[in-house]
């Protein structure tokens, strides 16, 4: 699709009857509870309800002479005020509505989603839900040359006008950046500068530099390095807003371009979908695209994307190897399929070193890291874990609240003493055990222990609340929230991050 998206601002003098459009998509809780501005739709929907009792349960197309396209697609959210309801009711309804509109042949729909007193950004959430449906994977462009032009407009009411006008481009960033998911390290590097305008991009590709600066990453890269198109890249991004810096974010994203599992190979059919193991890096790139568009002041963001392929072959790294991390910690490899923590840990150490010189720093790792995250919280939720310094500021709960605004939802987990003990070296040869030899989904606390490993192996444990220079750090596991395969990537946790730090 070629998609155009524009807001139409509602006022008393701006009639809903705009004949440019070929149909209306109405998103609301009930056809009986429409605002006064949409009074013209109440009677037709009420009449339709007398012949079809499914009007509130299924998406329906109602003929309404005199309106654009003479038709209204009504997608009901259902109740939104129960204990377990959240703003996703609006995105789900919009997604279903846009699907039905496309089946009905609409190419220029007008999305109408009245404001709701309990959800300040429900219209923006509805727009995002519709855009998610309209996303087309990059691969399709390689085989089809017909461009289907789909012009998508929406009505904005009252106080949401300014929010939607300022952020209508930024809300599309997670969808744009996820088109990079099918690429290898070098192709990803080539496309990143064009995807992220106005942000300095530095690429580390020299093997000697990788081995010296990022030894754990280099161990994973060793086998892939024999194939030029599979060779690792570290992509560094920087945003520095206008004015005095008040906060600094240092973000590392896992970018495993393909995960075979390595020597501990993903057997039994579980390798399918592992080209999506780079969603953490995609999230970093997507956040920088939003920064480039919105240009927030007083904020500095440092990003690092660890683009590595976890290959299997004669020179692959194996269990029992001893690797000395950038922080000088001796690590025994326990499972080559735990490569995500390996490629991030030295970059996290480098960020730690820089954070000591920054204003109000906070470090993050973002990764599709563990199957245990899906087992523990389900397939639709990101998990955030704070170290002591971050926990004292209430960071995880703030992320959870921010995520609820736009439907990018979080669960909060805690890093406990057992997680650190799990990764302590089991012999005199190593200080830290990288992993056990079981899948994370079969390991107690399987999504929490990797956070402890990252803290220990990067040297962040020397900057806890008991130190002279505590550094806030949070680990975000998006294995469940990144999206299904087959299916469309979600862009999590970009919206939550933008809401928290940019007031999206």
C-alpha positions as MATLAB code, in Angstrom:
seq = 'XXXXXXXXXXXXXXXXXXXXXXXXXXXXXXXXXXXXXXXXXXXXXXXXXXXXXXXXXXXXXXXXXXXXXXXXXXXXXXXXXXXXXXXXXXXXXXXXXXXXXXXXXXXXXXXXXXXXXXXXXXXXXXXXXXXXXXXXXXXXXXXXXXXXXXXXXXXXXXXXXXXXXXXXXXXXXXXXXXXXXXXXXXXXXXXXXXXXXXXXXXXXXXXXXXXXXXXXXXXXXXXXXXXXXXXXXXXXXXXXXXXXXXXXXXXXXXXXXXXXXXXXXXXXXXXXXXXXXXXXXXXXXXXXXXXXXXXXXXXXXXXXXXXXXXXXXXXXXXXXXXXXXXXXXXXXXXXXXXXXXXXXXXXXXXXXXXXXXXXXXXXXXXXXXXXXXXXXXXXXXXXXXXXXXXXXXXXXXXXXXXXXXXXXXXXXXXXXXXXXXXXXXXXXXXXXXXXXXXXXXXXXXXXXXXXXXXXXXXXXXXXXXXXXXXXXXXXXXXXXXXXXXXXXXXXXXXXXXXXXXXXX';
ca = [
       0.000    0.000    0.000;
       0.897    3.623   -0.439;
      -0.858    5.197    2.541;
      -1.713    8.848    3.032;
      -2.934    9.869    6.488;
      -4.433   13.256    7.323;
      -6.478   14.653   10.225;
      -9.777   16.449    9.602;
     -10.637   18.806   12.438;
     -14.239   18.846   13.548;
     -16.065   22.071   14.237;
     -19.687   23.140   14.172;
     -19.192   24.632   10.722;
     -17.394   21.542    9.387;
     -20.107   19.110    8.365;
     -19.425   15.412    8.427;
     -20.807   15.295    4.876;
     -17.520   15.677    3.003;
     -17.965   14.129   -0.401;
     -14.289   13.495   -1.021;
     -14.586   10.348    1.071;
     -16.098    7.073   -0.065;
     -17.275    5.916    3.332;
     -17.220    6.487    7.076;
     -15.767    4.148    9.695;
     -17.387    4.828   13.057;
     -15.641    3.623   16.220;
     -17.521    4.013   19.491;
     -18.904    2.161   22.470;
     -22.524    2.080   21.341;
     -24.641    3.447   18.519;
     -27.009    4.706   21.208;
     -24.358    6.906   22.854;
     -23.165    9.179   20.057;
     -22.142   12.807   20.695;
     -24.324   15.623   19.384;
     -21.939   16.219   16.464;
     -22.785   12.747   15.133;
     -26.533   12.968   15.605;
     -26.991   12.377   11.869;
     -25.730    8.812   12.315;
     -27.898    7.842   15.254;
     -31.182    7.272   13.435;
     -29.777    5.116   10.583;
     -27.892    2.927   13.044;
     -30.920    2.645   15.289;
     -33.053    1.573   12.324;
     -30.458   -1.018   11.326;
     -30.429   -2.452   14.855;
     -34.100   -3.385   14.462;
     -33.228   -5.868   11.708;
     -29.805   -7.051   12.901;
     -29.188   -7.723   16.573;
     -25.461   -8.262   15.913;
     -24.823   -4.550   15.374;
     -22.944   -4.235   18.655;
     -21.110   -7.535   18.345;
     -19.907   -7.599   14.737;
     -18.716   -4.988   12.258;
     -21.602   -3.980   10.009;
     -21.972   -1.849    6.885;
     -25.043    0.385    6.936;
     -26.418    2.208    3.915;
     -26.922    5.887    4.760;
     -27.926    7.993    1.735;
     -26.424   11.475    1.719;
     -23.222   10.573    3.554;
     -19.847   10.008    1.873;
     -20.120    6.816   -0.156;
     -23.661    6.413    1.173;
     -22.346    3.986    3.761;
     -21.100    3.714    7.324;
     -18.940    0.928    8.672;
     -19.849    0.637   12.337;
     -17.243   -1.081   14.521;
     -18.380   -1.194   18.122;
     -15.796   -1.315   20.884;
     -18.210   -2.965   23.270;
     -18.032   -2.064   26.964;
     -14.900   -0.147   27.941;
     -15.589    0.471   31.635;
     -15.138   -2.970   33.205;
     -12.250   -3.905   35.497;
     -10.371   -5.614   32.689;
     -11.054   -3.182   29.832;
      -8.331   -0.920   28.477;
      -7.716    1.444   25.573;
      -6.996   -1.467   23.219;
     -10.761   -1.793   22.759;
     -10.496    1.213   20.438;
      -7.525   -0.062   18.439;
      -9.144   -3.482   18.081;
     -12.391   -1.940   16.853;
     -10.542    0.325   14.415;
      -8.566   -2.625   13.072;
     -11.746   -4.609   12.503;
     -13.419   -1.569   10.976;
     -10.650   -0.870    8.474;
     -10.587   -4.532    7.423;
     -14.321   -4.447    6.735;
     -14.020   -1.135    4.906;
     -11.388   -2.570    2.597;
     -13.573   -5.590    1.865;
     -16.387   -3.177    1.032;
     -14.105   -1.514   -1.517;
     -13.318    1.723    0.315;
     -10.134    3.552   -0.666;
     -10.770    6.950    0.958;
     -12.411    6.235    4.311;
     -13.001    8.779    7.035;
     -12.330    7.337   10.490;
     -14.562    8.801   13.190;
     -13.790    8.016   16.829;
     -15.442   10.350   19.367;
     -13.459   11.186   22.523;
     -14.073    9.161   25.662;
     -13.895   10.571   29.166;
     -11.902    7.612   30.510;
      -9.337    7.447   27.699;
      -7.574   10.707   26.873;
      -5.962    9.396   23.671;
      -8.537    6.962   22.356;
      -8.677    8.616   18.911;
      -4.910    8.321   18.471;
      -5.108    4.693   19.593;
      -7.833    4.028   17.016;
      -5.664    5.581   14.291;
      -2.745    3.377   15.330;
      -4.960    0.300   15.232;
      -6.061    1.133   11.703;
      -2.486    1.808   10.567;
      -1.360   -1.524   11.955;
      -3.785   -3.293    9.637;
      -2.600   -1.249    6.647;
       1.047   -2.179    7.163;
       2.518   -4.131    4.250;
       5.659   -6.202    4.769;
       8.732   -5.108    2.875;
       9.142   -8.445    1.105;
       5.946   -7.924   -0.887;
       7.436   -4.848   -2.551;
      10.067   -7.071   -4.148;
       7.472   -9.068   -6.076;
       4.554   -6.734   -6.785;
       4.810   -3.489   -8.695;
       1.224   -2.239   -8.469;
       0.875    0.477   -5.841;
      -2.512    0.507   -4.170;
      -3.192    4.086   -3.094;
      -5.174    4.203    0.132;
      -5.987    7.641    1.516;
      -6.855    7.466    5.189;
      -8.356   10.421    7.068;
      -9.737   10.750   10.557;
     -11.826   13.268   12.442;
     -10.294   14.802   15.540;
     -12.473   16.300   18.266;
     -11.758   18.956   20.873;
      -8.524   18.696   22.872;
      -7.128   15.834   20.814;
      -6.605   18.055   17.750;
      -3.157   19.334   18.694;
      -1.967   15.933   19.874;
      -2.952   14.243   16.627;
      -1.614   17.021   14.409;
       1.802   17.022   16.077;
       2.173   13.257   16.202;
       0.401   11.899   13.119;
       3.763   11.226   11.436;
       5.464    9.946   14.554;
       2.715    7.419   15.250;
       3.635    5.679   11.998;
       7.309    5.217   12.927;
       7.031    1.726   14.476;
       5.375    0.489   11.288;
       7.984    2.039    8.996;
      10.955    0.731   10.918;
       9.610   -2.800   11.171;
      10.029   -3.095    7.405;
      13.715   -3.655    8.140;
      13.010   -7.009    9.800;
      13.902   -9.165    6.796;
      17.454   -7.883    6.417;
      20.935   -8.977    7.479;
      23.436   -6.869    9.489;
      24.954   -5.013    6.533;
      21.609   -4.323    4.810;
      20.220   -3.137    8.121;
      23.181   -0.767    8.460;
      22.684    0.570    4.938;
      19.007    1.327    5.534;
      19.273    2.764    9.036;
      20.582    6.242    8.028;
      17.784    6.669    5.469;
      15.182    5.507    7.967;
      16.403    7.866   10.694;
      16.920   11.384    9.450;
      18.827   14.061   11.370;
      20.461   11.590   13.778;
      24.215   10.928   13.576;
      24.851    7.265   12.752;
      28.172    5.545   13.468;
      28.860    1.972   12.377;
      31.486   -0.353   13.831;
      32.338   -3.145   11.385;
      36.071   -3.762   11.773;
      36.624   -7.246   13.175;
      39.627   -6.267   15.294;
      37.616   -3.450   16.860;
      34.680   -5.748   17.571;
      36.947   -8.337   19.198;
      38.690   -5.719   21.334;
      35.724   -3.582   22.372;
      32.919   -6.167   22.394;
      34.438   -9.611   23.038;
      31.153  -11.315   23.947;
      29.507  -10.032   20.767;
      32.567  -11.101   18.770;
      32.257  -14.637   20.128;
      28.729  -14.931   18.733;
      29.841  -13.325   15.465;
      32.816  -15.663   14.960;
      30.987  -18.211   12.825;
      28.882  -15.679   10.892;
      31.952  -13.604   10.107;
      33.053  -16.133    7.471;
      30.121  -15.016    5.280;
      30.466  -11.321    4.310;
      26.746  -10.557    4.261;
      26.381  -12.100    7.744;
      29.186  -10.150    9.408;
      28.271   -8.251   12.562;
      27.688   -4.534   12.782;
      27.306   -2.272   15.792;
      25.161    0.718   14.858;
      25.389    3.726   17.167;
      22.854    6.544   17.197;
      22.802    9.902   18.953;
      20.124   12.502   19.575;
      20.813   15.697   21.502;
      17.883   18.058   21.945;
      17.999   21.816   22.141;
      18.708   23.551   25.413;
      20.357   22.298   28.603;
      20.155   18.512   28.874;
      17.958   17.413   31.759;
      17.852   13.666   31.129;
      19.971   11.127   29.248;
      18.727    7.768   27.985;
      21.257    5.128   26.952;
      19.526    2.307   25.085;
      20.917   -0.998   23.784;
      18.846   -3.111   21.391;
      19.285   -6.795   20.595;
      19.593   -7.225   16.835;
      20.016  -10.925   16.089;
      19.380  -10.919   12.343;
      18.792  -14.665   12.405;
      19.014  -17.072   15.311;
      19.806  -20.691   14.534;
      20.575  -21.292   18.187;
      24.210  -21.836   17.289;
      25.804  -25.106   18.399;
      22.833  -25.595   20.744;
      20.703  -25.575   17.637;
      16.996  -24.794   17.600;
      15.815  -28.277   16.640;
      12.313  -29.651   16.308;
      10.853  -26.847   14.211;
      11.361  -24.011   16.701;
      13.735  -22.063   14.437;
      10.929  -20.692   12.252;
      10.362  -17.002   12.875;
      13.857  -16.320   14.178;
      14.403  -13.549   11.629;
      12.271  -11.523   14.070;
      14.943  -11.744   16.774;
      16.061   -8.212   15.956;
      12.968   -6.403   17.235;
      14.924   -4.830   20.102;
      17.208   -3.030   17.674;
      14.238   -2.159   15.478;
      12.630   -0.524   18.522;
      15.759    1.546   19.147;
      15.758    2.702   15.523;
      12.034    3.438   15.645;
      12.414    5.560   18.770;
      15.158    7.575   17.088;
      12.886    8.132   14.102;
      10.311    9.654   16.448;
      13.031   11.785   18.050;
      14.054   13.037   14.609;
      10.471   14.061   13.816;
       9.382   15.557   17.145;
      12.755   17.008   18.227;
      12.113   17.108   21.997;
      14.156   19.627   23.963;
      16.418   18.998   26.970;
      16.733   15.286   26.182;
      19.785   13.307   25.091;
      19.453    9.752   23.801;
      22.324    7.414   22.996;
      21.413    4.252   21.102;
      23.290    1.084   20.183;
      22.034   -1.675   17.897;
      23.857   -5.013   18.170;
      23.383   -6.532   14.701;
      24.704  -10.097   14.753;
      23.744  -13.424   13.182;
      23.852  -16.446   15.490;
      25.113  -19.009   12.982;
      26.118  -22.640   13.344;
      29.256  -24.037   11.733;
      32.834  -25.147   12.174;
      33.877  -21.942   13.963;
      30.801  -21.272   16.075;
      31.156  -20.516   19.750;
      30.206  -23.416   22.003;
      29.214  -24.240   25.552;
      32.106  -24.335   28.041;
      33.980  -21.527   26.272;
      35.395  -18.897   28.595;
      34.942  -15.330   27.374;
      36.217  -12.254   29.196;
      33.696   -9.429   28.891;
      34.518   -5.765   28.318;
      34.088   -5.297   32.070;
      36.798   -7.896   32.715;
      34.436  -10.608   33.980;
      35.206  -14.252   33.102;
      32.075  -15.787   31.616;
      31.487  -19.476   30.968;
      29.133  -20.102   28.070;
      26.367  -22.486   29.106;
      24.080  -22.299   26.090;
      24.822  -20.783   22.677;
      21.110  -20.097   22.227;
      21.443  -17.465   24.950;
      23.254  -15.242   22.454;
      21.069  -12.167   22.985;
      22.549  -11.329   26.364;
      26.034  -11.926   24.928;
      25.699   -9.405   22.100;
      24.248   -6.738   24.405;
      26.399   -7.040   27.503;
      29.550   -5.293   26.236;
      27.514   -2.489   24.690;
      25.748   -2.117   28.028;
      29.160   -1.904   29.688;
      30.194    0.809   27.230;
      26.966    2.688   27.957;
      27.688    2.342   31.679;
      31.092    3.954   31.191;
      29.510    6.845   29.300;
      26.613    7.190   31.732;
      29.001    8.183   34.503;
      29.661   11.417   32.582;
      26.058   12.164   31.594;
      23.263   14.212   33.165;
      20.577   12.154   34.911;
      21.358    8.929   33.022;
      19.160    5.846   32.700;
      20.347    2.702   30.923;
      18.112    0.251   29.054;
      18.344   -3.035   27.215;
      15.486   -3.968   24.876;
      15.288   -7.488   23.489;
      13.161  -10.364   22.307;
      15.119  -12.303   24.880;
      13.234  -15.211   26.431;
      10.422  -17.617   25.714;
       9.810  -17.497   29.438;
       8.490  -13.943   29.035;
       5.690  -15.338   26.870;
       5.106  -18.258   29.217;
       4.912  -15.957   32.236;
       2.902  -12.998   30.910;
       1.327  -14.106   27.655;
       1.880  -13.046   24.058;
       0.810   -9.393   24.202;
       2.784   -7.823   27.035;
       6.263   -6.377   27.436;
       8.041   -7.006   30.719;
      10.169   -4.395   32.459;
      12.614   -5.064   35.292;
      14.437   -2.361   37.275;
      17.666   -2.518   39.197;
      17.705   -0.955   42.653;
      18.379    2.613   41.539;
      15.644    2.542   38.899;
      13.203    0.867   41.263;
      13.626    3.599   43.871;
      12.401    6.168   41.347;
       9.351    4.060   40.473;
      10.513    3.722   36.874;
       8.825    0.426   35.987;
       5.439    1.583   37.244;
       5.823    4.805   35.245;
       6.471    2.772   32.102;
       3.444    0.633   32.857;
       1.267    3.719   33.234;
       2.682    5.259   30.042;
       2.021    2.063   28.126;
      -1.614    2.055   29.193;
      -2.167    5.420   27.489;
      -1.653    4.052   23.964;
      -2.199    0.335   24.473;
       1.500   -0.637   24.552;
       1.078   -2.630   27.731;
       3.661   -3.693   30.317;
       3.917   -6.119   33.182;
       6.428   -5.451   35.948;
       8.859   -8.094   37.186;
      11.491   -7.869   39.902;
      15.143   -8.907   39.871;
      15.748  -10.928   43.054;
      18.816  -12.320   44.834;
      18.126  -15.775   43.399;
      18.645  -14.362   39.903;
      22.159  -13.217   40.802;
      22.971  -16.481   42.549;
      21.835  -18.410   39.477;
      24.564  -16.770   37.388;
      27.430  -17.031   39.859;
      30.305  -19.149   38.560;
      30.079  -22.818   39.515;
      33.839  -23.399   39.533;
      37.086  -21.510   40.010;
      37.478  -21.090   36.253;
      34.648  -18.608   35.770;
      33.108  -15.727   37.678;
      29.785  -15.791   35.855;
      27.731  -18.542   34.214;
      26.095  -17.232   31.053;
      23.118  -19.634   31.135;
      22.018  -23.126   32.027;
      21.439  -25.640   29.226;
      17.655  -25.587   29.364;
      15.209  -23.404   27.449;
      14.247  -20.296   29.403;
      10.636  -21.483   29.378;
      11.748  -24.538   31.361;
      13.870  -22.504   33.786;
      12.427  -21.008   36.985;
      12.523  -17.204   36.774;
      13.626  -17.644   33.175;
      13.013  -14.027   32.136;
      14.421  -12.415   35.293;
      17.803  -14.158   35.497;
      19.112  -12.701   32.182;
      18.694   -9.210   33.629;
      20.909  -10.209   36.546;
      23.480  -11.619   34.105;
      23.544   -8.350   32.159;
      24.090   -6.401   35.371;
      26.863   -8.699   36.590;
      28.742   -9.192   33.310;
      28.627   -5.487   32.387;
      29.896   -4.325   35.766;
      26.662   -2.540   36.610;
      26.592   -4.436   39.897;
      29.311   -2.009   41.008;
      26.826    0.824   40.558;
      23.955   -0.358   42.710;
      22.217    1.595   45.445;
      25.073    0.731   47.820;
      27.666    2.475   45.628;
      28.880    6.060   45.432;
      27.599    6.322   41.851;
      24.371    4.333   41.476;
      23.141    4.033   37.886;
      19.476    3.360   37.075;
      19.081    0.429   34.679;
      16.016   -1.315   33.270;
      15.764   -4.441   31.150;
      12.781   -4.777   28.800;
      11.847   -8.181   27.371;
       9.573   -7.840   24.333;
       9.507  -11.506   23.319;
       5.758  -11.587   23.869;
       4.804   -8.102   22.713;
       6.868   -7.840   19.517;
       4.188   -9.553   17.458;
       3.226  -12.999   16.179;
       4.858  -14.954   13.394;
       3.337  -15.261   10.904;
       1.904  -11.828   11.523;
       2.676   -8.131   11.676;
       5.339   -6.763   14.076;
       3.910   -4.395   16.677;
       6.760   -1.932   17.214;
       6.647   -2.460   20.996;
       7.806   -0.747   23.184;
       8.213    2.423   21.096;
       4.830    3.933   21.944;
       5.275    3.459   25.687;
       8.760    4.930   25.523;
       7.593    7.914   23.492;
       4.677    8.487   25.857;
       6.914    8.432   28.925;
       9.756   10.592   27.658;
       8.186   12.683   24.893;
       4.647   13.049   26.263;
       3.261   11.663   23.014;
];
